[in-house]
Amino acid sequence: MNAKDEQFRSIYKTYMPMLRVIARDKGIPNDEIDDLVQDTFASYYSHYPLDWPDYQIKATLVKTMKNRCIDY
């Protein structure tokens, strides 16, 4: 596994629980939460750098998740 994969895995493990809570609080059905979380991380991975500071990663992931919840 390369460094980029390890970095992404670390980001996923750190922020996935928080994103699940956000989706649940926004009223997303439990069986749809994992799909929205996966979409959020896929969007982040394809559009943003993995080496941003933690606060910027968190803010981007939260904003993306909230927007996905609105779209849902």
N, C-alpha and C positions, 0 to 999 in steps of 0.2 A: 504494500500500500504506500502510495507516495505522500509527500508532505501536505499537498493540497487536500487530499482525501481525509487525512487525519485532522486537518484544520476544520474542514466542514463537519466531520463527525463530532468534534468537540463543540462546535457552534450548535449543532442539532441537539446534542445531549443537554446543553446548558439552557436553551431557550424553548425547547419543545413543550415542557410542562406549562410554562407561562402562556404560550400560545393556545394550548388546549383550554386553559382557564378563561382566557379572553373569549374564545369562541363559545364556550358554555355560557358565560355571562351575557353574551349577545343573543342568546336564545337559539343557537344552532343545535339541531337534533344530534344526539350522541353518535348516531351511525354516520353522520356527515363530517364530524369534527376532524377525523384523521385525514380525510380527503383535503379539507381546507388547509390543514397543517402542512401536508405534503406539497400542495400547490404554492403555499407561501414560501417554503424553503426552496422549491424548484425555481421560483421567480427570483428569489434573492441570489441563488447560485448563478443564474444565467445573466443577471444584470449588474451585480455589485461585487466589489472585491472582498475577499475573505480576510484580508489583513487590516481592515478598518479597526479603529478602537472599539472596545466593547460597547460603550455607550451609543455609538453610531450604528453598530450592528443591531443592538436591541431596539433602538428607535425605528430603524427601517423595517425590521421584522414586525414590530407592533403595528406600525402604520399599514403595512401590507396586509396583515391579518384583519385589522379593522375594516379596511376597504373590501376585502373578500367577504367578510360577514355582511357588509352593507349590500354587496352585489348578490349575495345569496338570497 
